[in-house]
Amino acid sequence: MDTQVNKQILTRLRRIEGQVGGIQKMVEEQRYCVDILNQISSVRAALDAVGVELLTSHIKTCVIGHGSGQDHSDASVQTDEDLLNEIKLVLNRFLK
C-alpha cells in the first residue's frame, strides 16, 4: 500500500476510534437513542469509506500492479482468474 494512502487510512481509523468512544460515552450517559443511532450510522459510513479506500489500493497494487514490482510484498503469485475470484470474495464479504 502506498505510504500516503496508509497515512490517510490510519488518520481515518483514529477518527473512527474517537467516534466509537463518543458512542460509548453517549450510552453511559443514557443519551437519546436516536442520537446514538445517528452516531452509529456515521461510524458505519466512515468504515465503508475506509473499506473502499483499501479495496481501491488493493486493486491498484495487487491486481493491476500484480507482477510489476508494485504489488504488496505479502501478495502471492496468482493467475488472472485467481485475482478475479479474490476480488469477488472480498466484495461479497465487504458488501454484507
Contacts in CASP RR format, 6 or more apart in sequence:
PFRMAT RR
TARGET T0000
AUTHOR 0000-0000-0000
METHOD contacts of the structure
MODEL  1
MDTQVNKQILTRLRRIEGQVGGIQKMVEEQRYCVDILNQISSVRAALDAV
GVELLTSHIKTCVIGHGSGQDHSDASVQTDEDLLNEIKLVLNRFLK
1 9 0 8 1.000
1 54 0 8 1.000
1 57 0 8 1.000
1 61 0 8 1.000
1 72 0 8 1.000
2 57 0 8 1.000
2 61 0 8 1.000
5 53 0 8 1.000
5 57 0 8 1.000
8 53 0 8 1.000
9 50 0 8 1.000
9 53 0 8 1.000
9 54 0 8 1.000
12 46 0 8 1.000
12 49 0 8 1.000
12 50 0 8 1.000
12 53 0 8 1.000
13 50 0 8 1.000
15 46 0 8 1.000
16 43 0 8 1.000
16 46 0 8 1.000
16 47 0 8 1.000
16 50 0 8 1.000
19 39 0 8 1.000
19 42 0 8 1.000
19 43 0 8 1.000
19 46 0 8 1.000
20 43 0 8 1.000
22 39 0 8 1.000
23 36 0 8 1.000
23 39 0 8 1.000
23 40 0 8 1.000
23 43 0 8 1.000
26 35 0 8 1.000
26 36 0 8 1.000
26 39 0 8 1.000
27 36 0 8 1.000
51 94 0 8 1.000
55 90 0 8 1.000
55 91 0 8 1.000
55 94 0 8 1.000
58 72 0 8 1.000
58 90 0 8 1.000
59 87 0 8 1.000
60 70 0 8 1.000
61 70 0 8 1.000
61 71 0 8 1.000
61 72 0 8 1.000
61 75 0 8 1.000
62 71 0 8 1.000
62 72 0 8 1.000
62 75 0 8 1.000
62 83 0 8 1.000
63 83 0 8 1.000
63 87 0 8 1.000
65 71 0 8 1.000
66 75 0 8 1.000
66 78 0 8 1.000
66 83 0 8 1.000
67 77 0 8 1.000
78 86 0 8 1.000
END
